[in-house]
Amino acid sequence: MKIMAGARKNVPARISPELPADMAARNARVLKILLGMLALLVAVTALSVLLLN
């Protein structure tokens, strides 16, 4: 973490605005994956409930 903080300080000002955007893109990708897993879980649960009943 300390190395990353140091690297961030040494990055020129013109590159700095791209870091939050990259972080947002990464978060969006992770969120999409989690939502996909949740949807899959719900679908499997619904299917198993229908089959068992």
C-alpha positions in Angstrom: 0.0 0.0 0.0 2.8 2.4 0.8 4.5 1.7 -2.5 1.2 2.4 -4.4 0.8 5.7 -2.4 4.3 6.7 -3.4 3.7 5.8 -7.0 0.6 7.9 -7.0 2.4 10.9 -5.7 5.1 10.6 -8.5 2.5 10.3 -11.3 2.2 13.6 -13.3 -0.9 15.7 -12.9 -2.2 14.9 -16.4 -2.5 11.1 -15.6 -4.2 11.6 -12.3 -7.7 12.2 -13.6 -7.6 8.8 -15.3 -7.1 6.9 -12.0 -10.6 7.5 -10.6 -12.2 6.7 -13.9 -10.3 3.4 -14.1 -11.4 2.6 -10.5 -15.0 3.3 -11.4 -14.8 1.1 -14.5 -13.3 -1.7 -12.3 -16.0 -1.3 -9.7 -18.7 -1.4 -12.4 -17.2 -4.6 -13.8 -17.2 -6.2 -10.3 -20.7 -5.0 -9.7 -21.9 -6.5 -13.0 -20.3 -9.9 -12.1 -21.9 -9.9 -8.7 -25.3 -9.0 -10.1 -24.9 -11.8 -12.6 -24.0 -14.3 -9.9 -27.0 -13.1 -7.8 -29.3 -13.5 -10.8 -28.0 -17.0 -11.4 -28.5 -17.9 -7.8 -32.1 -16.6 -7.9 -32.8 -18.5 -11.1 -31.4 -21.8 -9.7 -33.4 -21.3 -6.4 -36.6 -20.6 -8.3 -36.0 -23.6 -10.6 -35.3 -26.0 -7.6 -38.4 -24.7 -5.8 -40.6 -25.4 -8.9 -39.1 -28.8 -9.4 -39.4 -29.8 -5.7 -43.0 -28.7 -5.5 
